Amino acid sequence: MTDKWISRLILGLTLTFLIGPFLIIIVAGLSAGETLVFPPNGLSLRWYLKVFTVESFRESFALSMFLAIGGTLVALLLGIPAAYALSRYKIPYGEAIKTIVAAPIIVPGIIVGLALLRYMVMPLNVGITMALFLAHTALVLPYAVRVVTASMMNLRSDIEEAAILLGCTRLQGFTKVVLPNIRSGVLAAFILGFVTSFNQVPVSLFLSGPGVRTLPIDMLAYMEITYDPSVAALSALLAFLSVGIVALAEKFLGFSRYV
Amino acid sequence: MSDQIVSIKKMTLAYGDTVAVPELDLDIKKGELLALLGPSGCGKTTTMRAIAGLLAPKSGAIFIDGRDVTRVPAHKRGIGLVFQSYALFPHLSSFENVAFGLRLRKLPSAEVKVKVEAGLSSVGILHLAARMPAEMSGGQQQRLSLARSLVMEPKVLLLDEPLSNLDARLRLEMRTELQRVQRETGVTMVFVTHDQSEALALADRIVLMKDGKIVQIGTPDELYNKPVDAFAADFMGFENIFAVDGEQMTAAGQSVALGFSAPKGHVAWRPGGVAVGSGAHSGTVIGRAFVGERREYVIDSPLGQIKADTPANEPSHPMGEEVAFDLPQASARILPA
């Protein structure tokens, strides 16, 4: 009897710890007061509405969307052929390549950010937007390769040969038979890539510059100057966006199979 | 010359530096059902892939219908292949699987529909046109795969181990089905198998291969009754094989009187050819199995382990019994070196 209550208590505390901050942020954003506090001073939607009127939020949101969508698309364009080659052919040092490709997942973002800033952006004088775009593409690439490789593994290679014997060229075999069968893997990779890029902080922190910031960096900057509840409101909105995307993905794709 | 659909000339196949098939010569006749038979690694599948164009020969040439196709890519050869795993397209319905190749030929959709339906009904699965491959049984998938290749009206239809993934009952059904399809369409069929009984039951002609080389080509009758060497004999069920020279044969390292004379080479008996109950030799029963119409024995004797069958209506010999047996000249297959 006591065992049961202890395990329930532990479960409750764990859930509180996981979900609590999320709830606090949502409620804090609903405050009617001028500063970010919990519990809030009265309730209103003013800060949720104000978020949409802040010019820098609009700009940085647009940049973040561009990086997340564009970077992920480019990563897929590079990652799908890479995943194809890694899963279909005996490539010398294939296993080593897979490990190296996965490196950005393991290496702390702060190191990647510093390295890119010091040895790419500064010596080569790369523009801020370009640097951010390249960095985000590189950060998403491992997920693209990994997730697409996983769905390629489930696909028998002889269906391509069957397609060829029915009159397909190699390329047609890929587009008509391979792509349709790894479609859900590609979509899962896109969503994972999007969320990874959109929520990226440490690398963007190093590479952001005057007037060009991703949304999370802009939020940090905003808070240093203005300590009002709009950051909480925006955080809550972004959290809902991420949760919504992942929930949809899970419903339609069985997303959790790939991650 | 005109009755050959495929002609292979001095074809060498290799994976990297490893030669799998050295300088193979083989003619396949139009409309025949040919089996490429051999143990795994004998080069039969490799040869089949080369005919399909999935593997480029290192040297030599392949002619189809008198045309040199050695450098023609697989998608332009007009060869069908039914894969061992069926290789159906999982994202397409069975109708669309069969329509796949026809659509690539840009046939008008009305014609595609007619051909697909004819194809599906020729293998008896027209009622499954809307099913996805994953919703079909193994036998149905096999039929679908067959229909998908047949609607393309291939010059040659290759089948990779067509019966190995089916259970015993389906195997018999599919065997009959393949023969019927072959008879009705007249398509040349070449199938690869490691199972001699499958080859014997299905083929017009059998090509027995070992280590990338052809050991024997012939009708099922010829291979079964007149294997040309010890390997062919062993593969065709002559399980008791001994080296022989004149009046003496070598068994278990000893010289034993043969009882008759044979040229230097081998002499072999099927288990059914060994006479159990009387004879010059004797041994102990160390294995026995009742398989319905006959009993199978393993007899441990000075000649080594002898495999022998007796009709089921003869008295049975219990384990451990000392039995006499004979290796008669009448049932011996003599294989000169």
Contacts between the chains, C-beta under 8 A, distances in Angstrom:
chain1	res1	chain2	res2	distance
A	155	B	90	8.0
A	156	B	85	6.2
A	156	B	87	6.6
A	158	B	83	5.1
A	158	B	85	6.0
A	158	B	87	4.2
A	159	B	87	4.8
A	159	B	88	7.3
A	159	B	89	5.9
A	159	B	90	7.6
A	161	B	54	5.7
A	161	B	74	7.7
A	161	B	81	7.5
A	161	B	83	7.4
A	161	B	87	6.9
A	162	B	81	7.1
A	162	B	83	6.2
A	162	B	87	3.9
A	162	B	88	7.8
A	162	B	89	7.5
A	162	B	148	7.8
A	163	B	89	7.4
A	163	B	100	7.3
A	164	B	54	7.5
A	164	B	74	5.0
A	164	B	75	4.9
A	165	B	52	6.1
A	165	B	53	7.9
A	165	B	54	7.8
A	165	B	74	5.9
A	165	B	75	7.0
A	165	B	77	7.9
A	165	B	79	6.4
A	165	B	80	6.6
A	165	B	81	5.0
A	165	B	149	7.8
A	166	B	75	7.8
A	166	B	100	5.5
A	166	B	101	3.4
A	166	B	104	6.5
A	166	B	148	7.2
A	166	B	149	7.9
A	166	B	152	6.4
A	167	B	75	5.2
A	167	B	76	7.9
A	167	B	101	5.3
A	167	B	104	4.2
A	167	B	105	6.5
A	167	B	152	7.6
A	168	B	75	5.7
A	168	B	104	6.4
A	169	B	75	6.0
A	172	B	104	7.5
A	176	B	100	7.8
A	177	B	89	5.8
A	180	B	91	4.5
A	181	B	89	7.7
A	181	B	90	5.9
A	181	B	91	5.3
